[in-house]
Amino acid sequence: MAEGVSVVVFEGSAPGSPVEEMMARVRRAALLDNLDKLKSVPLVKETYLITNDPVLAAEARAAGALVLLNDIPPTSFHFGRALQEMLAGYGLKKVFYFGGAGCPLITIAEIESICRLLLERDRLLYTNNTQSADIVAFTVSGNLDGAALPAADNGLAWALRDHFGLEQELMPQTPGLLFDLDTPADLLVLGASPFAGPRTRAALNSYALDYTRLERIKAALRGYYEDILLIGRVSGSVMEHLNSTLKVRLRVFSEERGMKALGRIEAGEVVSLLGLLLEHSGVSRFFAYLPRLCRSAFIDSRVLMAHYGFALSERERFLSDLGLWEQIEHPWLREFTRAACDCAVPVLLGGHSLVSGSLWLLAAELAAGR
């Protein structure tokens, strides 16, 4: 085929603390690992990188990407407008988009499959998640004028489907297409696994990450029908996969799926049953209950933060994921994180990716170990 696929990657950062710089550095390494994979796929015509990171820009250019430096402050950056301008300006028609570390474990075979499907179809919208997509492959089959693309990429799949009337299909559910480096909890899961790419592994190994809680959680997941607690934006497919892959008993409360893509956070509409329970029982008592319920727990703490309306910095959220409660200034988050760390059963805190792609990756690692 003479026609090829245009890969478009957005990766921006403005780290204001060491923990944010750690995330940025590992994400940068994961993206560079992926650029090597993209270069080996003949169906990829070119790769565009939009970034505000001059270090990443220089390394990506050396790896063969077409780099567009963006100097708009992250607080003012509008993803949809930037993407719309790029699609129109370069006349892109067959597009494979992902956030910088949105698929750090994607395989060359998966890239080839996505490209082949795009080139064979005229009205395709192919995504890894219908409600909050990290990877979106699509055909630009009409005029972009009037397309209301979202300020963040979570709602891109919905916006493209509604504007172009594309035929939406879901990608296969694999670690390569579901795992996302979104928070430090994901760094822990990847760092304690054998799956990281060479640059990513080197970056992870340069930090003294504490895998103690995660190793205790893995011990429970390897057990014989131990109770595992999942709270947050948990999908039915994750529950089904864990039940079919591991010998576990799941206790699940799934709430507020799609809260970003549906605009519920901005509208102040997020309501969490766990948040209401914490208000009633208090943080300490809640974590005292957990040993009666489970051997380990995964909690999507971003739902709680949205429920309470806390305007927490990225630094504080990331410190909480790592269990570094001593460095947290916000009183509620400090208390909540300390109680989670002190809980008699291991608790891992994180975002949506913790209870989606990270669980998928843990299942893949432990199933292979069996």
Buried (B, 14 or more C-beta within 10 A) or exposed (E): EEEBBBBBBBBBBEBEBEBBEBBBBBBBBBBBBBBBBBEEBEBBBBBBBBBBBEEBBEBBEEBEBBBBEBEEEEEEBEBBEBBBEBBBEBEBBBBBBBBBBBBBBBBEEBBBBBBBBBBEBEEBBBBBBBBBBBBBBBBBBEEBEEBEBBEBBBBBBBBBBEBBEBEBEBBEBBBBBBBBBBBBBBBBBBBBBEBBBEBBBEBBEEBEBEEEBBEBBBEBBBBEEBBBBBBBBBBEBBBEBBEEBBEBEBBBBBBBBBBBBBBBBEEEEBBBEBBEBBEEEEBEEBBBEBEEEBBBBBBBBBBBBBBBEEEBBBBBBBBBBBBBBEBBEBEBBBBBBBBBBEBEBBBBBBBBBBBBBBBBBBBBBBEEEE
